[in-house]
Amino acid sequence: MSSKYDALGGFLASRDTSEVPLSFSDIEEIIGGRLPEKAVNIRAWWSNNPSNNTMTKVWLEAGFRTERVDIPGRRLVFRRVARRTASKAPAEQVTTPKLSGSLLDRIRKRMGGTVRVPHGVDLTAPSGETWDAAEQ
């Protein structure tokens, strides 16, 4: 089944970079039409849930995920997670190299771009809170 968003999939698949930053205007130019109202107003529209909308399936099939969605700034970044073969076969998973370093360093590398954790912050350290069963 063909969709008006197929041009975006082709555009992304043709990029040689791991990240493709685009403005909403850039995307509208690529697809030759306006984005739905929800796309420009609701961040969840850009989630990587394949049952979310038709356009989501297009960027996932092209081997990309969305990151750094900035609704007020009207821009986002597509990050390559897989490569689509020339025959348009299902995306072939890119192998992830073994990560070395501390647990926190490995978490930072895997979640790059999704969460900002300043160096020196230990996410596993106790918070100092105590919970009393009587308070529940």
C-alpha positions in Angstrom: 0.0 0.0 0.0 1.4 3.4 -1.0 1.1 6.5 1.2 1.9 10.1 0.8 4.7 9.6 3.4 6.7 7.1 1.2 8.8 10.0 -0.1 10.0 10.6 3.5 11.0 6.9 3.8 13.0 7.1 0.5 14.6 10.4 1.6 15.7 8.9 5.0 16.9 5.6 3.4 19.1 7.6 1.0 21.0 9.4 3.7 24.4 8.2 4.6 24.5 9.7 8.1 23.4 8.3 11.4 21.3 11.4 12.2 19.0 13.4 10.0 17.8 16.6 11.6 14.7 18.0 9.9 12.3 20.8 10.5 8.6 20.2 10.1 8.8 22.5 7.0 11.5 20.2 5.5 9.3 17.2 6.0 6.3 19.0 4.4 8.5 19.8 1.4 9.7 16.2 1.2 6.1 14.7 1.4 4.7 17.4 -0.9 2.0 18.4 1.6 1.2 19.6 5.1 1.7 17.5 8.2 -1.5 16.7 10.2 -2.4 19.1 12.9 -1.6 16.5 15.6 2.0 16.3 14.2 2.7 19.9 14.8 1.0 20.2 18.2 1.3 16.8 20.0 4.7 15.3 20.7 3.3 11.8 21.1 2.4 11.8 17.4 6.2 11.4 16.8 6.5 8.3 19.0 8.2 5.3 17.5 5.2 3.0 18.2 4.5 1.2 14.8 0.7 1.3 15.4 0.8 5.0 16.0 0.2 6.3 12.4 1.1 5.6 8.8 4.1 8.0 8.8 5.6 6.2 11.8 5.7 2.9 9.9 7.5 4.7 7.0 10.4 6.0 9.1 10.7 2.7 11.0 10.8 0.7 7.8 13.4 3.1 6.5 15.5 2.1 9.5 15.1 5.3 11.6 13.6 6.3 15.0 12.7 9.8 16.0 14.6 11.7 18.8 14.7 15.2 20.2 11.2 16.1 19.1 10.9 19.9 19.6 7.2 20.9 19.0 7.7 24.6 19.8 10.8 24.7 17.6 9.0 22.6 14.9 12.0 20.2 14.4 13.2 16.7 15.3 16.0 14.3 14.6 15.7 10.9 12.8 18.4 8.5 14.1 19.4 5.5 12.0 18.9 2.2 13.9 18.9 -0.2 10.9 19.6 -0.2 7.2 17.1 -1.0 4.5 18.5 -3.1 1.7 18.3 -1.9 -1.9 15.5 -4.4 -2.7 13.3 -2.8 0.0 13.4 -5.9 2.1 12.6 -5.5 5.8 15.2 -3.5 7.7 18.3 -5.4 8.5 19.4 -4.8 12.1 22.7 -3.0 12.5 24.9 -4.8 15.0 25.7 -2.8 18.1 29.3 -3.0 19.3 30.0 -4.4 22.8 30.0 -1.5 25.2 32.8 -1.2 27.8 33.1 0.9 30.8 31.0 1.4 33.9 27.3 0.6 34.0 26.5 4.3 34.0 28.7 4.9 30.9 27.0 2.0 29.1 23.6 3.4 30.0 24.6 6.8 28.7 25.9 5.3 25.4 22.7 3.3 24.8 20.4 6.1 25.7 22.3 8.9 23.9 19.9 11.6 22.9 17.0 10.4 24.8 17.9 11.5 28.3 20.5 13.9 29.6 22.4 12.7 32.7 25.2 15.0 33.8 28.5 13.4 34.4 29.0 12.7 38.1 25.4 11.8 38.7 25.0 8.2 40.0 21.5 7.0 39.1 21.9 4.0 41.3 22.8 6.0 44.5 20.2 6.1 47.3 18.0 9.2 47.1 17.9 9.6 50.9 14.2 9.1 51.0 12.8 6.7 53.6 9.4 5.2 53.3 7.4 4.1 56.3 4.8 1.4 55.8 2.5 3.4 58.1 2.5 6.3 55.7 1.0 4.3 52.9 
